[in-house]
Amino acid sequence: MTLYIDDAKPCSKRSKRRTHTSQKIKAIPMTQTSPLSRQLIDKVLVAISVLLCLMTFALFTQKAMAEKIVVPIGQQGKGSVLTPRLGMKKVDVEQQFGTAKQISGPVGSPPITTWEYDDFSVYFEYDVVLHTVVKHKPVASHP
């Protein structure tokens, strides 16, 4: 095995002469590795290759161990909770659902007002229902 080393000296700033690459390189022989260490390196490389192949195989053949439960977003929170519909007026919401427990706002432009009820929150833009959010009620766990 041969190692090539750049043996040229750097040019001074005043010197306009440049040397060619072929003039700057000379060959220096490196010490040879022993046959035993070369065999050990070969065995380690083979072991690493086998390990990578096994890991790749395991990655692509492994099945999921957990059960996947999918609940469509439109069905989350639906149940027995009746909520105001999009476009209802504040007066109609108050007549159908009663007075809110807490009223926040108006905030921003256009003005957004929030009415808080026990089971849901209603967001108004001016006096029209913009959005209704059902509050999460955790299910009691069985002992």
C-alpha positions as a LaTeX table, in Angstrom:
\begin{tabular}{lrrr}
\hline
Residue & $x$ (\AA) & $y$ (\AA) & $z$ (\AA) \\
\hline
Met1 & 0.00 & 0.00 & 0.00 \\
Thr2 & 1.34 & 3.43 & $-0.90$ \\
Leu3 & 0.53 & 6.79 & 0.64 \\
Tyr4 & 0.91 & 9.96 & $-1.40$ \\
Ile5 & 1.98 & 13.11 & 0.40 \\
Asp6 & 2.23 & 16.68 & $-0.86$ \\
Asp7 & 5.89 & 17.60 & $-0.45$ \\
Ala8 & 5.91 & 21.04 & $-2.13$ \\
Lys9 & 6.65 & 24.16 & $-0.19$ \\
Pro10 & 4.08 & 26.97 & $-0.38$ \\
Cys11 & 4.91 & 29.82 & $-2.72$ \\
Ser12 & 5.75 & 33.18 & $-1.22$ \\
Lys13 & 3.43 & 36.11 & $-1.99$ \\
Arg14 & 6.10 & 37.75 & $-4.12$ \\
Ser15 & 6.74 & 34.66 & $-6.20$ \\
Lys16 & 4.64 & 34.44 & $-9.34$ \\
Arg17 & 5.92 & 30.93 & $-10.19$ \\
Arg18 & 3.57 & 28.02 & $-9.48$ \\
Thr19 & 4.47 & 24.37 & $-9.35$ \\
His20 & 2.46 & 21.71 & $-11.11$ \\
Thr21 & 0.69 & 19.01 & $-9.11$ \\
Ser22 & 2.81 & 16.31 & $-10.69$ \\
Gln23 & 5.92 & 17.98 & $-9.25$ \\
Lys24 & 4.52 & 18.20 & $-5.71$ \\
Ile25 & 3.70 & 14.54 & $-4.99$ \\
Lys26 & 6.01 & 11.72 & $-4.07$ \\
Ala27 & 5.17 & 8.21 & $-2.89$ \\
Ile28 & 5.98 & 6.91 & 0.59 \\
Pro29 & 5.29 & 3.23 & 1.37 \\
Met30 & 3.12 & 2.57 & 4.46 \\
Thr31 & 3.70 & $-0.29$ & 6.84 \\
Gln32 & 1.69 & $-3.38$ & 5.96 \\
Thr33 & $-0.93$ & $-4.73$ & 8.41 \\
Ser34 & $-0.41$ & $-8.24$ & 9.69 \\
Pro35 & $-2.51$ & $-11.06$ & 8.19 \\
Leu36 & $-4.12$ & $-11.78$ & 11.58 \\
Ser37 & $-5.36$ & $-8.21$ & 12.04 \\
Arg38 & $-6.64$ & $-8.19$ & 8.43 \\
Gln39 & $-8.60$ & $-11.41$ & 9.09 \\
Leu40 & $-10.07$ & $-9.88$ & 12.24 \\
Ile41 & $-11.14$ & $-6.76$ & 10.33 \\
Asp42 & $-12.75$ & $-8.95$ & 7.64 \\
Lys43 & $-14.68$ & $-10.94$ & 10.27 \\
Val44 & $-15.93$ & $-7.77$ & 11.97 \\
Leu45 & $-17.10$ & $-6.35$ & 8.63 \\
Val46 & $-18.96$ & $-9.58$ & 7.81 \\
Ala47 & $-20.58$ & $-9.60$ & 11.26 \\
Ile48 & $-21.72$ & $-5.99$ & 10.86 \\
Ser49 & $-23.14$ & $-6.75$ & 7.41 \\
Val50 & $-25.08$ & $-9.76$ & 8.72 \\
Leu51 & $-26.39$ & $-7.71$ & 11.65 \\
Leu52 & $-27.59$ & $-4.93$ & 9.36 \\
Cys53 & $-29.37$ & $-7.46$ & 7.11 \\
Leu54 & $-31.11$ & $-9.05$ & 10.11 \\
Met55 & $-32.17$ & $-5.66$ & 11.48 \\
Thr56 & $-33.59$ & $-4.65$ & 8.09 \\
Phe57 & $-35.49$ & $-7.93$ & 7.82 \\
Ala58 & $-36.89$ & $-7.53$ & 11.36 \\
Leu59 & $-37.93$ & $-3.95$ & 10.67 \\
Phe60 & $-39.99$ & $-4.83$ & 7.61 \\
Thr61 & $-41.55$ & $-8.05$ & 8.93 \\
Gln62 & $-42.52$ & $-6.98$ & 12.44 \\
Lys63 & $-46.26$ & $-6.68$ & 13.10 \\
Ala64 & $-47.77$ & $-4.05$ & 15.36 \\
Met65 & $-48.44$ & $-5.29$ & 18.87 \\
Ala66 & $-50.98$ & $-2.62$ & 19.86 \\
Glu67 & $-54.63$ & $-2.34$ & 18.91 \\
Lys68 & $-55.45$ & 0.70 & 16.83 \\
Ile69 & $-58.74$ & 2.42 & 17.63 \\
Val70 & $-59.96$ & 5.03 & 15.19 \\
Val71 & $-62.71$ & 7.46 & 16.16 \\
Pro72 & $-63.70$ & 9.83 & 13.36 \\
Ile73 & $-63.44$ & 13.48 & 14.39 \\
Gly74 & $-67.11$ & 14.07 & 13.55 \\
Gln75 & $-68.16$ & 11.45 & 16.09 \\
Gln76 & $-65.97$ & 12.58 & 18.97 \\
Gly77 & $-67.99$ & 14.28 & 21.64 \\
Lys78 & $-71.32$ & 13.55 & 20.04 \\
Gly79 & $-73.85$ & 11.93 & 22.25 \\
Ser80 & $-76.69$ & 13.25 & 24.29 \\
Val81 & $-75.32$ & 16.84 & 24.38 \\
Leu82 & $-77.50$ & 19.19 & 22.38 \\
Thr83 & $-75.57$ & 22.25 & 21.17 \\
Pro84 & $-76.40$ & 25.45 & 19.25 \\
Arg85 & $-76.13$ & 25.25 & 15.48 \\
Leu86 & $-73.95$ & 27.39 & 13.24 \\
Gly87 & $-75.70$ & 30.63 & 12.34 \\
Met88 & $-78.08$ & 30.80 & 15.33 \\
Lys89 & $-78.58$ & 34.24 & 16.92 \\
Lys90 & $-77.64$ & 35.01 & 20.56 \\
Val91 & $-81.30$ & 35.56 & 21.40 \\
Asp92 & $-82.25$ & 32.10 & 20.08 \\
Val93 & $-79.36$ & 30.42 & 21.93 \\
Glu94 & $-80.39$ & 32.09 & 25.20 \\
Gln95 & $-84.04$ & 31.07 & 24.72 \\
Gln96 & $-83.19$ & 27.43 & 23.92 \\
Phe97 & $-80.24$ & 26.82 & 26.29 \\
Gly98 & $-80.72$ & 29.43 & 29.01 \\
Thr99 & $-78.33$ & 32.02 & 30.37 \\
Ala100 & $-74.62$ & 31.15 & 30.06 \\
Lys101 & $-72.60$ & 30.41 & 33.22 \\
Gln102 & $-69.89$ & 32.81 & 32.05 \\
Ile103 & $-69.60$ & 35.32 & 29.20 \\
Ser104 & $-66.16$ & 36.43 & 27.88 \\
Gly105 & $-65.47$ & 39.12 & 25.32 \\
Pro106 & $-65.98$ & 40.63 & 22.88 \\
Val107 & $-62.35$ & 40.35 & 21.76 \\
Gly108 & $-60.70$ & 41.38 & 18.49 \\
Ser109 & $-62.03$ & 42.47 & 15.16 \\
Pro110 & $-64.53$ & 41.13 & 14.24 \\
Pro111 & $-65.66$ & 40.88 & 17.86 \\
Ile112 & $-65.66$ & 37.28 & 19.17 \\
Thr113 & $-67.69$ & 36.51 & 22.30 \\
Thr114 & $-67.61$ & 33.22 & 24.24 \\
Trp115 & $-70.51$ & 31.85 & 26.25 \\
Glu116 & $-69.62$ & 29.05 & 28.66 \\
Tyr117 & $-72.23$ & 26.42 & 29.58 \\
Asp118 & $-71.76$ & 23.28 & 31.71 \\
Asp119 & $-71.34$ & 20.90 & 28.75 \\
Phe120 & $-70.17$ & 23.16 & 25.92 \\
Ser121 & $-68.82$ & 26.56 & 24.88 \\
Val122 & $-70.36$ & 28.74 & 22.18 \\
Tyr123 & $-68.33$ & 31.22 & 20.12 \\
Phe124 & $-70.16$ & 34.15 & 18.54 \\
Glu125 & $-69.03$ & 36.54 & 15.82 \\
Tyr126 & $-71.09$ & 39.66 & 16.45 \\
Asp127 & $-74.41$ & 37.98 & 17.47 \\
Val128 & $-74.19$ & 34.83 & 15.28 \\
Val129 & $-72.94$ & 31.37 & 16.38 \\
Leu130 & $-69.53$ & 30.80 & 14.81 \\
His131 & $-68.56$ & 27.53 & 16.55 \\
Thr132 & $-69.61$ & 25.23 & 19.39 \\
Val133 & $-67.17$ & 23.07 & 21.37 \\
Val134 & $-68.34$ & 20.18 & 23.57 \\
Lys135 & $-66.35$ & 19.92 & 26.82 \\
His136 & $-64.60$ & 16.62 & 27.47 \\
Lys137 & $-66.02$ & 14.61 & 30.35 \\
Pro138 & $-63.70$ & 11.77 & 31.37 \\
Val139 & $-65.36$ & 8.39 & 31.79 \\
Ala140 & $-65.05$ & 6.99 & 35.30 \\
Ser141 & $-62.65$ & 4.05 & 35.29 \\
His142 & $-63.66$ & 0.75 & 36.85 \\
Pro143 & $-61.52$ & $-0.43$ & 39.78 \\
\hline
\end{tabular}
